[in-house]
Amino acid sequence: MSTNPDPSLPAEKPETTGHDAGPGDLAARVVNSAAQDIGSFIRSQREAAQVSLRQLSQLAGVSNPYLSQIERGLRKPSAEVLAQIAKGLRMSAEVLYVRAGILEQRPQSAARDALLADTVITERQKQVLLDIYDSFCRENEAVRNEPALGDRADRQHDADSRQDTNFDEEN
């Protein structure tokens, strides 16, 4: 920090660190962190698939420099670009959406994992099947959380049986 030759001017402010940054700075750091996270994840998936940066850029239909910037955390890709990258990596776009913070992570299940890993059906078909699966899970959960329903059915059956008995006695 340089000394201020004119005491009537305000002193120079020291550089801010991450600890005393304002809310806008915090938001920028969160976005940068998310961009780096998704970028490093894409890079690790590309390397695991043994696909070069150039090959993936061609498969995904994005420019080589742009994909490189994504991987280095300099750019945060849109959902559309993530879907293209997922297609190029032959993986579920949902995985990239969750990693990028676009979607909330769903509960783990063997059925869901198998469906997402399937390479035969399209992303749209996977999404439709996941929606159906989720609706069945919600329906079953609602039934499990309603023990009184079974009790009501038993009581109704007992009441019906008594009515049948009373009807028989009257005739």
Disulfide bonds with the S-S distance in Angstrom:
none
